[in-house]
């Protein structure tokens, strides 16, 4: 008898993985590195790994992990609720729908215009991922790109890919991301953002591959929508999501769209110049919601109803984010993360340079399953990978690149990433559907990353 009549829900998947993590704390030896403070970050001290008293997690830890996950991810969860509510206030005015319909009417009149929408918007998101490390912010933008995709005759997978894969490819191939490259190079004692030229080449190649993949799929779906893996799911979406009501792009709605673009511009500038993070971004979108209600002439009751409805739609994404964080709580409390890191260093030592650099990349990807945070993983791994690269006659720049690729690419598929699972939950796309769709692109990007890591071993690119 089959355990599941169909593939389990995302929440069930996360609970199963959580149970596996609990089991690993009983199997893997507990270990720990000494840590010191460096540039306001706690980093490990190479060569200090030692086994410690085992901390196997039990049933009580399993049951408490979700609430610990809520606490640990409280800021992101609040962000999801509040921004979802604020964005729903803008949507209630009809401005976004009217703008999308205007784009579609223009593209129908000029078919050549339609084919440029996906590459241009993906390029914009890729730039955001490459420069200021767009990650959590994508949770907001899928609320725009999914309706855009549906309105253009594509599916919700394309809608997610435009923003999430666009930003993800840029994040993996980043050239000035302060949260990954900046932190990793600082720990590796390299000049900040040095090696820019080669990283710029990597960004161009990864972004190009991602855009070509999405455009090819979008063209196929546009010819025959029934080929979409989410065809039935998209057909079942609420009528309001399909944007069938014809709306006029009035002066008030044009002004609201201008406010939306102004908000996005302020967001990008604030993150880059003022080091904004979730608190400031949330406040910015709440302001947009209030302005939308005023310009759109929503009554107080209409505005509040829209806000509550938008926040209510974010309930499942919030639960997913909390459980994903709970997985990391289990691994951390069970003292197995440092053990995995120690194993990574040992696996790469003593092998030929080409094999060593690829192992560093693949194991960074694997470790990202347990530490799905760019800056957190850099602080954890680079103190070991940097001196290890010296021993293996691999440049420290290449070690940083291996970390960057390993962290960035796997972020788009791992179920322990709160952002990944949150985006899929907002889009109502089952994880297994996304994984199957994304796997070919992920494998191509992985192969590209492995090639880009070998080139510096034989050519002076740094």
C-alpha positions in Angstrom: 0.0 0.0 0.0 1.4 3.4 -1.0 2.1 5.8 1.8 0.8 8.8 -0.2 -1.9 8.6 -2.9 -0.2 11.7 -4.4 3.0 13.7 -3.8 2.8 15.2 -0.3 2.1 18.9 0.3 5.1 21.2 0.9 4.5 21.3 4.6 4.5 17.5 4.8 7.8 17.5 2.8 9.4 19.9 5.3 8.2 17.8 8.3 9.6 14.7 6.7 13.0 16.4 6.2 12.8 17.7 9.8 12.4 14.1 11.0 15.4 13.1 8.8 17.5 15.8 10.4 16.5 14.5 13.8 17.7 11.1 12.8 21.0 12.5 11.5 21.7 14.0 15.0 21.7 10.5 16.3 24.0 9.1 13.5 26.6 11.9 12.8 29.1 12.7 15.5 28.6 16.1 17.2 31.4 18.5 16.7 32.4 22.1 16.9 35.0 24.7 15.8 36.2 27.5 17.9 34.9 30.9 16.8 36.2 34.4 16.9 34.7 37.8 16.1 35.8 39.3 12.7 34.3 42.4 11.2 31.2 42.0 13.4 30.7 38.4 12.3 31.4 35.2 14.2 33.8 33.0 12.1 35.3 29.6 12.7 39.0 29.1 13.5 40.6 26.5 11.1 42.2 23.5 12.7 40.1 23.8 15.9 37.5 21.2 15.1 36.9 18.7 17.9 34.1 16.3 18.8 31.8 17.5 21.6 29.2 15.8 23.7 26.4 14.5 21.4 23.2 16.5 21.4 20.7 14.1 19.7 17.4 15.7 19.0 14.3 13.9 20.1 10.5 14.0 19.8 10.3 17.1 22.0 12.8 18.9 19.8 10.9 17.9 16.7 7.7 19.3 18.1 9.3 22.5 19.3 11.2 23.1 16.1 8.3 24.8 14.3 7.8 27.4 17.0 11.6 28.0 17.2 11.5 28.4 13.4 8.8 31.0 13.8 10.9 32.9 16.3 14.1 32.6 14.2 12.3 33.7 11.0 9.9 36.2 12.7 11.2 39.1 10.8 10.8 37.5 7.4 7.4 36.1 8.4 6.2 39.6 9.5 7.6 41.0 6.2 5.5 38.5 4.2 2.3 39.2 6.1 2.6 43.0 6.1 3.8 43.4 2.5 1.2 40.9 1.2 -1.4 43.0 2.9 0.0 46.3 1.6 0.3 45.0 -1.9 -3.3 43.8 -1.8 -4.4 47.4 -1.2 -2.6 48.4 -4.4 -4.2 45.5 -6.2 -7.7 46.5 -5.0 -7.4 49.7 -7.0 -7.0 47.8 -10.2 -3.9 49.7 -11.2 -1.7 46.7 -11.7 -4.3 44.8 -13.6 -5.0 47.8 -15.8 -1.3 48.2 -16.5 -0.8 44.6 -17.4 -3.7 44.7 -19.7 -2.3 47.8 -21.4 1.0 46.0 -21.9 -0.8 43.0 -23.5 -2.9 45.2 -25.8 0.3 47.0 -26.9 2.1 43.6 -27.5 -0.8 42.3 -29.4 -0.7 45.3 -31.7 3.1 44.9 -32.0 4.0 41.2 -31.6 7.7 41.9 -31.8 7.4 43.8 -28.5 6.1 40.7 -26.6 9.3 38.6 -27.0 11.4 41.3 -25.3 9.3 41.4 -22.1 10.8 38.3 -20.6 14.5 38.9 -21.3 14.3 42.6 -20.3 12.5 41.9 -17.0 14.7 38.9 -16.2 17.8 41.0 -16.9 16.6 43.6 -14.4 16.0 41.0 -11.7 19.4 39.5 -12.4 21.1 42.8 -12.0 19.3 43.1 -8.6 20.6 39.7 -7.6 24.1 40.5 -8.7 24.4 43.9 -7.1 22.5 44.0 -3.8 21.7 40.3 -3.4 17.9 40.4 -4.0 16.5 37.4 -2.1 13.6 38.0 0.3 12.4 40.8 -1.9 11.4 38.3 -4.6 8.5 37.3 -2.4 6.9 40.7 -3.3 7.7 40.7 -6.9 6.2 37.3 -7.8 2.9 39.0 -7.0 3.6 41.1 -10.1 5.3 38.7 -12.4 2.8 35.8 -12.1 -0.1 38.0 -13.3 2.1 39.4 -16.0 2.9 35.9 -17.2 -0.7 34.8 -17.2 -1.9 37.9 -19.0 0.7 37.3 -21.7 -0.6 33.8 -22.3 2.1 31.9 -20.4 1.8 30.0 -17.1 2.7 30.6 -13.4 6.0 28.8 -13.8 7.1 31.5 -16.2 5.8 34.1 -13.8 7.9 32.7 -11.0 11.0 32.2 -13.2 10.9 35.8 -14.5 11.6 37.2 -11.0 12.9 34.2 -8.9 15.2 32.6 -11.5 16.2 36.0 -12.8 17.3 37.1 -9.4 18.7 33.7 -8.6 20.9 33.5 -11.7 22.2 37.0 -10.9 22.8 36.0 -7.2 24.8 33.0 -8.3 26.9 34.9 -10.8 27.1 38.1 -8.8 29.9 40.5 -9.2 29.3 43.1 -6.4 26.9 41.4 -4.0 28.0 42.6 -0.6 26.2 39.8 1.3 28.1 37.0 -0.4 31.2 38.2 -2.3 31.8 41.1 0.1 31.6 38.9 3.2 33.5 36.0 1.7 36.3 38.2 0.3 36.7 40.0 3.6 37.1 36.7 5.5 39.5 35.4 2.8 41.6 38.7 3.2 41.0 39.7 -0.4 40.3 43.3 -1.6 36.5 43.9 -1.6 34.9 43.1 -5.0 38.3 42.2 -6.6 38.2 39.9 -9.6 35.2 41.9 -10.9 36.0 41.2 -14.6 35.8 37.4 -14.4 32.7 37.5 -12.2 31.1 39.9 -14.6 31.7 37.3 -17.4 30.2 34.6 -15.1 27.1 36.8 -14.5 26.6 37.4 -18.2 26.8 33.7 -19.0 24.6 32.5 -16.2 21.9 35.2 -16.9 22.0 34.4 -20.6 21.5 30.7 -20.1 18.6 31.3 -17.6 16.9 33.8 -20.0 17.2 31.4 -23.0 15.8 28.5 -21.0 12.8 30.5 -19.8 12.1 32.0 -23.3 12.2 28.6 -24.9 9.8 27.2 -22.4 7.5 30.2 -22.6 7.4 30.0 -26.4 6.4 26.3 -26.2 3.7 27.0 -23.7 2.4 29.9 -25.7 1.9 27.6 -28.7 0.2 24.9 -26.6 -0.8 25.9 -23.0 -1.8 22.3 -22.3 1.9 21.3 -22.2 2.4 23.3 -19.0 2.9 21.2 -15.9 0.7 23.7 -14.0 -2.0 23.9 -16.7 -4.7 22.4 -14.5 -3.6 24.4 -11.5 -3.6 27.7 -13.5 -7.1 26.8 -14.8 -8.3 26.4 -11.2 -7.0 29.8 -10.1 -9.6 32.2 -8.9 -11.2 34.4 -11.6 -9.6 37.5 -10.0 -6.2 36.0 -10.5 -6.8 35.5 -14.2 -7.3 39.2 -14.8 -10.1 38.8 -17.3 -12.1 41.9 -16.3 -11.2 44.7 -18.7 -10.0 47.7 -16.9 -9.1 51.2 -18.2 -5.7 52.7 -17.4 -7.1 55.9 -15.9 -5.1 58.9 -14.7 -5.4 57.7 -11.1 -4.2 54.2 -12.0 -1.3 55.7 -14.1 -0.3 57.7 -11.0 -0.4 54.6 -8.8 1.8 52.7 -11.3 4.2 55.6 -11.1 4.2 55.3 -7.3 4.9 51.6 -7.6 7.9 52.2 -9.9 9.1 55.0 -7.6 8.8 52.6 -4.6 10.9 50.0 -6.4 13.5 52.6 -7.3 13.7 53.8 -3.7 13.9 50.1 -2.6 16.9 49.5 -4.8 18.6 52.7 -3.8 17.9 52.2 -0.1 19.4 48.7 -0.1 22.5 49.8 -2.0 23.2 53.2 -0.4 21.5 53.1 3.0 21.9 49.4 3.8 18.1 48.9 4.1 16.8 45.5 5.0 13.5 43.9 5.9 12.3 46.6 8.4 12.8 49.5 6.0 11.4 47.6 3.0 8.3 46.6 4.9 7.7 50.2 6.0 8.2 51.4 2.3 5.5 49.0 1.1 3.1 49.9 3.9 3.5 53.5 2.8 2.7 52.4 -0.8 -0.4 50.6 0.4 -1.6 53.7 2.3 -0.9 56.0 -0.7 -2.7 53.5 -3.0 -5.8 53.6 -0.8 -5.8 57.4 -0.9 -5.2 57.8 -4.6 -7.5 54.9 -5.5 -10.2 56.4 -3.3 -10.7 53.2 -1.3 -12.9 53.6 1.7 -11.4 52.7 5.1 -13.4 49.5 5.1 -12.3 48.6 1.6 -8.6 49.3 2.4 -8.7 47.2 5.6 -10.5 44.3 3.9 -7.9 44.3 1.1 -5.1 44.4 3.6 -6.6 41.5 5.7 -7.3 39.5 2.6 -3.7 40.0 1.3 -2.2 39.0 4.7 -4.5 36.0 4.9 -3.2 34.8 1.5 0.3 34.8 3.0 -0.6 32.3 5.8 0.7 29.2 4.0 4.0 30.9 2.8 4.6 32.0 6.4 4.1 28.5 7.7 6.5 27.2 5.1 9.2 29.7 6.0 8.8 28.9 9.7 9.2 25.1 9.1 12.2 25.7 6.8 13.9 27.7 9.5 12.9 24.9 12.0 15.0 22.5 10.0 18.1 24.6 10.5 17.3 24.8 14.2 17.4 21.0 14.5 20.7 20.8 12.7 22.3 23.6 14.7 21.0 22.3 18.1 22.2 18.8 17.2 25.7 20.1 16.6 26.1 18.4 13.2 26.7 21.5 11.0 30.4 21.9 12.0 30.9 18.1 11.5 29.7 18.4 7.9 32.0 21.4 7.4 34.9 19.4 8.8 34.1 16.6 6.4 34.0 19.0 3.4 37.5 20.2 4.2 38.8 16.7 4.6 37.2 15.5 1.3 38.9 18.2 -0.8 42.4 17.8 0.8 45.0 15.8 -1.1 43.3 15.6 -4.5 44.3 17.1 -7.8 43.5 20.8 -8.1 40.7 20.3 -10.7 39.0 17.7 -8.6 39.5 19.7 -5.4 37.9 22.9 -6.7 34.9 20.9 -8.0 34.5 19.1 -4.7 34.7 22.5 -2.9 31.8 23.7 -5.2 29.7 20.6 -4.8 30.1 20.3 -1.1 29.4 24.1 -0.7 26.1 23.3 -2.5 25.4 20.4 -0.2 26.2 22.4 2.9 23.8 25.1 1.7 21.0 22.5 2.4 21.8 23.0 6.1 22.8 26.7 6.0 20.7 28.4 3.3 22.1 31.9 4.1 24.8 33.4 1.9 26.5 35.6 4.5 26.0 32.9 7.2 27.6 30.2 5.0 30.5 32.5 4.1 31.2 33.1 7.8 31.0 29.4 8.4 33.1 28.0 5.5 35.5 30.7 4.2 37.8 30.7 7.3 38.5 27.0 6.4 38.2 27.1 2.6 40.6 30.1 2.2 43.6 28.5 3.9 42.7 25.1 2.4 42.9 26.7 -1.1 46.4 27.9 -0.3 47.4 24.3 0.5 45.9 23.0 -2.7 47.5 25.7 -4.8 44.1 27.2 -5.7 43.7 30.9 -5.6 41.5 32.3 -2.8 39.5 34.1 -5.5 38.6 30.8 -7.0 37.6 29.5 -3.5 35.3 32.4 -3.1 33.9 31.7 -6.5 33.2 28.1 -5.6 31.4 29.3 -2.5 29.4 31.8 -4.5 28.3 29.3 -7.1 27.5 26.6 -4.6 25.4 28.9 -2.5 23.6 30.7 -5.3 22.6 27.9 -7.6 21.4 25.5 -4.9 19.3 28.2 -3.4 16.9 27.9 -6.3 16.0 24.2 -5.6 16.6 23.3 -1.9 13.5 22.8 0.2 15.3 24.3 3.3 15.3 27.8 1.8 12.5 29.8 3.3 12.5 32.1 0.2 12.3 29.3 -2.3 9.5 27.5 -0.5 7.8 30.8 0.3 7.8 31.8 -3.4 6.4 28.5 -4.5 3.7 28.7 -1.8 2.7 32.2 -2.9 2.5 30.9 -6.5 0.6 27.8 -5.4 3.1 25.6 -7.3 3.9 22.2 -5.6 7.6 21.7 -4.8 7.9 18.5 -6.9 6.5 20.3 -9.9 9.0 23.1 -9.5 11.9 20.7 -8.9 11.1 18.7 -12.1 10.8 21.9 -14.2 13.9 23.5 -12.7 16.2 20.5 -12.8 17.3 20.8 -16.4 18.3 24.5 -16.0 19.9 23.7 -12.6 22.1 21.0 -14.2 23.1 23.2 -17.1 24.0 26.1 -14.7 25.9 23.6 -12.5 27.9 22.4 -15.5 28.6 26.0 -16.5 29.8 26.8 -13.0 32.1 23.8 -12.9 33.7 25.0 -16.2 34.1 28.5 -14.9 35.8 27.2 -11.9 38.4 25.2 -13.9 39.4 28.1 -16.2 41.2 30.1 -13.4 43.4 27.0 -12.6 45.0 27.3 -16.0 44.6 30.9 -17.1 45.4 34.1 -15.2 41.9 35.6 -14.9 42.4 37.2 -11.5 
